[in-house]
Amino acid sequence: MYCYRHPKEATNLSCGRCGKPICTKCAVIGPAGPRCPDCAKQNVTVRPAAVIHEAKRAVTGIGRLGPYGIYIVVLIAISALGALRGCACNTQHGRIPQEYSRPDRDDGPSETRSI
């Protein structure tokens, strides 16, 4: 492939929007990847309604997974919540609960020797 603006410049890079081959001199690197100068000039604003529509499509897509897919998603959610709850309940203000303490250890007053 050769750059569409520089016909003698060989390249493997193409515009992420229109697909035209571009060289590294022409490429405009943005948050969505490399763009040709023509596509980089077009500033498309983010439409919040489109973002909400995509989120709604993702949620309704769970229904297309069927009963086993929904079952798996619910199990993953429950196990994630259980793991978070388990991490929060094991310690009480930085102290180890008594049920986890060792019975063979005596934490009584220690003797100090004076010289």
N, C-alpha and C positions, 0 to 999 in steps of 0.2 A: 504494500500500500504506500501511496505517496500523499503528502499533505495537499489538501485542496487549494491552499493559498501559495504554497511553494512546491511546484511540481517536481523539482529535483531532490527534495528532501524525503528520504524513506522513513517510515514510521510504523509503529504498531499501536499507537494511541489513537483513540477515536473519541468524539464528543459523546458525552453521556446522554444528551437529549436528542440530537438529530442523527448521530451515528457517523458523521463525516470524519474522515481521517485527518488528524491534525498533528503537526510536529510540536516539539517542546517549546519552540519560539512563539507559536500561536496559542498554545494552551493557556487557558485562564483557570487556575485551580480554585475551586470554591468548596463550600461545605457539602455539596452534593456530588463532588468529583470534577473531573476535567470537562471544560466546555470550550467550544469554538468561540471566537470573538463575536460572531453574530448572535449566538445563543446567550452569551454572557451579557450582552447589552440589554436583553429582555429581562426586566425585573418583574417576576411574577410574585405578587403579594400572597401571603398565607391567608387562606380563607378559613376562619374558625368553624364555619358550618361543615366544611369538608373534613376537618379533623374529627368533629363529632360524628359525622356520617361513617367514617372509617372505624371509629371505636364501636359504633352500634353494629356495624357489619361483623366485627370480630366477635362480639358477644353473641349475636344471633348465629354465627358460624358454629358455636359450640353445640347447638341443637342438631346440626347436620352430622355430628359425630356418631349419633345413634346412642342407644342405651349404655353400651359398654364404654364408649368414649366419655359420656357424662359421668359415669361411675368412676372412671379413672381420674377425671379432673376433680371430682369431689374428694376422692381419697387423697390426692396430692394436697389439696387445700387444707383438709383436716390434719394431715400429718405435719404440714408446715406450721399450723397454729399450735399443735401439740408440742412441737419442738421449741417454739418460742416460749410457750408457757412453762415447759420443763426447764429451760435455761433460767427463767426468772424465779422459779420456786425453790431451787436447790440451796440457795444461801439466804441467810437472814441477816441483813445488815453487815455482811462480811464475815459472819461467824458460821462455823460448820455446825449443822444440827447435831443434837446429841445422839441420834440413832446412827450417825456415821462415825462417831468417835470410837477410838479403840478402848476396849475395856481393860487391857493389860497395862495401860499407861496411867500412872498416878500423877496428877497435876497438883498435888498438895504443896504446902509451903516448902521451899527449898532451904537447905541449911547452908549458911555461909560461915566460913571460918575466918577468924581474925588472926592476924599474925602478930 
